[in-house]
Amino acid sequence: MLVWLNGSLVPPERATISIFDRSVLFGEGLYEVVRAVDGRLPFLSRHESRLAASLAAVDLGGVHPRILGEVARTLLEANDLRDASIYLQVTRGGMLGTRRHLPHADLRPVVFAFAAAAEPLGDGPGTISASIQQDPRWLGCAIKSTNLLGNVLALMSASASGDDEAVLVRDELVSEGTATNVLALVGDRLVTPPTSTDPPILAGVNRAVLLDELRAAGDPVIEEPLPVEALRAAREVIVTSSRRLAAAVTRLDGRPVGDGRPGRWSRRCFELLRAAATRKETSRATAAGVGA
């Protein structure tokens, strides 16, 4: 296995950063995850746009968002992978022997990335169980920050109950999962919380692609606040993420959702995302590597 660190491919045991890096001292860093599907990088431009927005939001310069695709292609080729999740992290860097809240102007960013093998896409949505948790996170959730302590604590609580995911709730309204976006079949409509809430939620790439595909097909989907009681009464609950595409929540707070099996809309959402992820015009991962 080879990983990427500051422009070089190195074995994992040689991929080290300073203990004075601001990601260590302050939890200050950004990340993106892109899924490679049979040698392609679906929705890469959307991931690059989100990385650009995160970099701008925290005023972190010196890194071009196109590095995501360049590094992903390099890692796939170096590790002989076609189906994988590629994680890229950017930190502001650090200075030896220095810890102060205000960043030094001459810090150099640190870019780290690795690729992990993933199962090829199946024929239908996966299934997960979830529990409802109060959202303990900071107000900057629209920034894809590495400071994920709130997400981790919520997921640990869900896991202690035997669940795979936590659905986070603020003021009796659903926000998102710890690593997913949420949709629910309320009546005859698919409802998902808007990203423009106050505070905002993360604009998931697969969520955005799915909404475009559903609307193009004329399917009944709407972005509006989702009360937690409507979620509990929903006939289907679906989560989206780069790794899963779309999965059916078949148990929520220990009770079956619908008949406890993936429903029509869970299958529909997965099929639309799988079709979008495997279109021939999707970015090829076999192009030239960094610097191309």
C-alpha positions as CSV (number, residue, x, y, z in Angstrom):
1,M,0.0,0.0,0.0
2,L,1.2,3.5,-0.9
3,V,-0.2,6.8,0.4
4,W,0.2,10.4,-0.7
5,L,1.9,13.0,1.5
6,N,2.9,16.4,0.2
7,G,3.6,15.4,-3.3
8,S,5.1,12.0,-2.8
9,L,3.9,8.4,-2.7
10,V,5.2,6.7,0.4
11,P,4.5,3.6,2.5
12,P,2.1,4.3,5.4
13,E,4.7,3.8,8.0
14,R,6.7,6.7,6.5
15,A,3.7,9.1,6.2
16,T,4.2,11.2,9.3
17,I,3.3,14.8,10.2
18,S,4.6,17.1,13.0
19,I,3.0,16.9,16.4
20,F,2.9,20.7,16.0
21,D,0.6,20.5,13.0
22,R,-2.6,22.5,13.6
23,S,-4.7,19.5,12.9
24,V,-3.1,17.9,16.0
25,L,-3.2,21.0,18.2
26,F,-6.6,22.5,17.2
27,G,-8.4,19.8,15.1
28,E,-7.9,22.2,12.2
29,G,-8.2,20.5,8.8
30,L,-10.4,19.8,5.9
31,Y,-11.2,16.6,4.0
32,E,-13.0,15.1,1.0
33,V,-13.9,11.5,0.2
34,V,-14.5,10.4,-3.4
35,R,-15.6,7.0,-4.5
36,A,-14.0,5.2,-7.4
37,V,-16.4,3.0,-9.3
38,D,-14.9,0.5,-11.7
39,G,-12.0,2.9,-12.5
40,R,-14.1,6.1,-12.7
41,L,-14.4,9.0,-10.3
42,P,-18.1,9.8,-10.3
43,F,-19.1,13.4,-9.5
44,L,-15.5,14.5,-9.2
45,S,-16.2,18.1,-10.2
46,R,-18.8,18.4,-7.4
47,H,-16.3,17.1,-4.8
48,E,-13.7,19.6,-6.1
49,S,-16.2,22.4,-5.8
50,R,-17.0,21.5,-2.3
51,L,-13.3,21.3,-1.4
52,A,-12.9,24.8,-2.9
53,A,-15.8,26.1,-0.8
54,S,-14.3,24.6,2.4
55,L,-10.8,26.0,1.6
56,A,-12.3,29.4,1.1
57,A,-14.5,29.2,4.2
58,V,-11.4,28.8,6.5
59,D,-9.1,31.0,4.4
60,L,-6.7,28.1,3.6
61,G,-4.6,29.0,0.6
62,G,-1.8,27.2,-1.3
63,V,-3.9,24.2,-2.3
64,H,-5.9,23.9,-5.6
65,P,-9.1,21.8,-5.3
66,R,-8.1,19.9,-8.5
67,I,-5.5,18.2,-6.4
68,L,-8.3,15.9,-5.3
69,G,-8.8,14.2,-8.7
70,E,-5.0,14.3,-9.5
71,V,-4.1,12.5,-6.2
72,A,-7.1,10.1,-6.5
73,R,-5.9,8.9,-9.9
74,T,-2.3,8.5,-8.8
75,L,-3.4,6.5,-5.7
76,L,-5.6,4.2,-7.7
77,E,-2.9,3.5,-10.2
78,A,-0.2,3.1,-7.6
79,N,-2.3,0.6,-5.6
80,D,-3.9,-1.2,-8.6
81,L,-7.4,-0.3,-7.5
82,R,-10.6,0.2,-9.4
83,D,-13.3,0.2,-6.7
84,A,-12.1,2.3,-3.7
85,S,-12.7,5.2,-1.4
86,I,-10.1,7.9,-1.6
87,Y,-9.7,10.1,1.4
88,L,-7.9,13.5,1.1
89,Q,-7.0,15.7,4.0
90,V,-5.6,19.2,4.0
91,T,-4.3,21.0,7.1
92,R,-2.8,24.4,7.5
93,G,0.4,22.9,8.8
94,G,2.4,24.0,11.8
95,M,5.6,25.5,13.2
96,L,8.1,23.6,15.4
97,G,7.6,24.5,19.0
98,T,4.7,26.9,18.4
99,R,1.1,26.8,19.6
100,R,-1.0,29.9,19.1
101,H,-4.6,30.3,18.1
102,L,-3.9,32.8,15.3
103,P,-2.2,31.0,12.4
104,H,1.2,32.3,11.3
105,A,1.1,33.8,7.8
106,D,4.0,31.6,6.5
107,L,2.5,28.2,7.3
108,R,2.7,25.6,4.6
109,P,-0.3,23.3,4.0
110,V,0.0,19.6,4.5
111,V,-1.8,17.3,2.0
112,F,-2.3,13.6,2.9
113,A,-4.4,11.0,1.1
114,F,-4.9,7.3,0.9
115,A,-7.1,4.9,-1.1
116,A,-9.0,2.0,0.5
117,A,-10.4,-0.9,-1.5
118,A,-14.3,-0.9,-1.6
119,E,-16.7,-3.6,-2.8
120,P,-18.1,-3.1,-6.3
121,L,-21.5,-1.6,-6.4
122,G,-24.2,-4.2,-5.9
123,D,-27.6,-4.6,-7.5
124,G,-29.6,-2.9,-4.8
125,P,-29.4,-0.6,-1.7
126,G,-27.7,-1.8,1.4
127,T,-29.6,-1.8,4.7
128,I,-28.7,-0.2,8.0
129,S,-30.3,0.4,11.4
130,A,-30.2,3.9,12.9
131,S,-31.1,5.7,16.1
132,I,-32.1,9.3,16.7
133,Q,-29.6,11.4,18.6
134,Q,-29.5,15.1,19.6
135,D,-27.1,17.0,17.3
136,P,-24.1,18.0,19.5
137,R,-22.0,19.6,16.7
138,W,-20.6,23.1,16.1
139,L,-22.4,25.5,13.9
140,G,-20.0,25.2,10.9
141,C,-21.2,21.8,9.7
142,A,-21.4,23.0,6.1
143,I,-17.5,23.1,6.2
144,K,-16.2,19.6,5.6
145,S,-13.8,19.8,8.6
146,T,-11.8,17.0,10.2
147,N,-13.1,18.2,13.6
148,L,-15.7,15.4,13.8
149,L,-15.8,14.8,17.6
150,G,-19.6,15.5,17.7
151,N,-20.2,13.0,14.9
152,V,-18.0,10.4,16.6
153,L,-19.7,10.8,19.9
154,A,-23.2,10.4,18.3
155,L,-22.1,7.4,16.4
156,M,-20.6,5.8,19.5
157,S,-23.9,6.2,21.2
158,A,-25.8,4.7,18.3
159,S,-23.3,1.8,18.1
160,A,-23.8,1.0,21.8
161,S,-27.4,0.3,21.0
162,G,-26.4,-1.9,18.1
163,D,-27.1,0.6,15.3
164,D,-25.0,1.5,12.2
165,E,-25.8,5.2,12.0
166,A,-27.2,8.1,14.1
167,V,-29.8,10.5,12.7
168,L,-29.0,13.9,14.2
169,V,-31.8,16.2,15.4
170,R,-31.7,20.0,16.3
171,D,-34.8,21.6,17.8
172,E,-37.0,18.7,16.9
173,L,-35.9,18.9,13.2
174,V,-33.7,16.4,11.4
175,S,-30.4,17.7,10.2
176,E,-28.4,14.8,8.8
177,G,-26.6,11.6,9.8
178,T,-23.1,11.4,11.2
179,A,-21.7,10.6,7.8
180,T,-24.8,10.7,5.6
181,N,-27.7,12.8,4.4
182,V,-31.2,11.8,5.1
183,L,-34.4,11.5,3.0
184,A,-37.8,10.2,4.2
185,L,-41.0,9.1,2.5
186,V,-43.6,11.4,4.1
187,G,-47.0,10.7,2.7
188,D,-46.4,10.4,-1.1
189,R,-43.3,12.7,-1.1
190,L,-39.6,12.2,-0.5
191,V,-38.5,14.9,1.9
192,T,-34.9,15.9,2.7
193,P,-33.8,18.8,5.0
194,P,-32.5,21.8,3.0
195,T,-28.8,22.6,3.2
196,S,-29.7,26.2,3.9
197,T,-30.9,25.6,7.4
198,D,-29.6,27.8,10.2
199,P,-27.1,26.4,11.2
200,P,-26.5,24.7,7.8
201,I,-25.9,21.1,7.1
202,L,-23.2,19.6,4.8
203,A,-24.1,19.7,1.1
204,G,-23.6,16.0,0.4
205,V,-22.5,15.3,-3.2
206,N,-24.6,12.1,-3.6
207,R,-27.5,14.0,-2.1
208,A,-27.2,16.7,-4.7
209,V,-26.8,14.2,-7.6
210,L,-29.8,12.3,-6.4
211,L,-32.0,15.3,-6.1
212,D,-31.0,16.3,-9.7
213,E,-31.8,12.8,-11.0
214,L,-35.1,12.6,-9.2
215,R,-36.3,16.0,-10.4
216,A,-35.2,15.2,-14.0
217,A,-37.3,12.1,-13.8
218,G,-40.3,14.0,-12.4
219,D,-40.3,12.2,-9.1
220,P,-41.9,13.8,-6.0
221,V,-39.0,15.1,-4.0
222,I,-38.8,18.3,-1.9
223,E,-36.4,20.1,0.3
224,E,-38.1,21.3,3.5
225,P,-37.7,21.0,7.2
226,L,-38.2,17.4,8.4
227,P,-39.7,17.1,11.9
228,V,-38.4,14.2,13.9
229,E,-42.0,12.9,14.4
230,A,-42.4,12.8,10.6
231,L,-39.2,10.8,10.4
232,R,-40.5,8.3,13.0
233,A,-43.7,7.9,11.0
234,A,-42.1,7.7,7.6
235,R,-42.8,4.7,5.4
236,E,-39.2,4.7,4.1
237,V,-36.0,6.3,5.4
238,I,-33.0,6.6,3.1
239,V,-29.4,7.8,3.6
240,T,-27.0,8.9,1.0
241,S,-23.2,9.0,1.1
242,S,-20.2,8.7,-1.2
243,R,-19.4,5.2,0.0
244,R,-22.9,3.7,0.1
245,L,-24.5,5.8,-2.6
246,A,-28.0,5.1,-1.1
247,A,-29.0,2.8,1.7
248,A,-32.3,1.9,3.3
249,V,-32.8,2.5,7.0
250,T,-34.9,-0.6,7.9
251,R,-34.9,-0.1,11.7
252,L,-35.1,3.2,13.5
253,D,-34.8,3.4,17.3
254,G,-35.3,-0.3,17.5
255,R,-38.5,-0.4,15.4
256,P,-39.0,-1.5,11.8
257,V,-39.3,1.2,9.1
258,G,-42.2,0.2,6.9
259,D,-42.1,-3.5,6.6
260,G,-38.5,-3.7,7.7
261,R,-37.2,-4.1,4.1
262,P,-35.9,-1.7,1.4
263,G,-38.9,-0.2,-0.2
264,R,-39.7,1.1,-3.7
265,W,-38.0,4.5,-3.1
266,S,-34.9,3.1,-1.5
267,R,-34.4,0.9,-4.6
268,R,-35.2,3.8,-6.9
269,C,-32.7,6.2,-5.2
270,F,-29.9,3.5,-5.4
271,E,-30.7,2.7,-9.0
272,L,-30.6,6.4,-10.0
273,L,-27.3,7.0,-8.2
274,R,-25.7,3.8,-9.6
275,A,-26.7,4.8,-13.1
276,A,-25.3,8.3,-12.7
277,A,-22.1,6.9,-11.2
278,T,-21.5,4.5,-14.1
279,R,-22.2,6.7,-17.0
280,K,-19.5,6.7,-19.6
281,E,-19.0,10.5,-19.4
282,T,-18.0,10.2,-15.7
283,S,-14.4,11.1,-15.1
284,R,-12.0,8.3,-15.9
285,A,-9.5,7.4,-13.2
286,T,-7.0,6.0,-15.6
287,A,-5.9,9.4,-16.9
288,A,-2.4,10.8,-16.3
289,G,-1.5,11.5,-12.7
290,V,-0.6,14.6,-10.8
291,G,0.5,17.5,-12.9
292,A,-1.5,16.3,-16.0
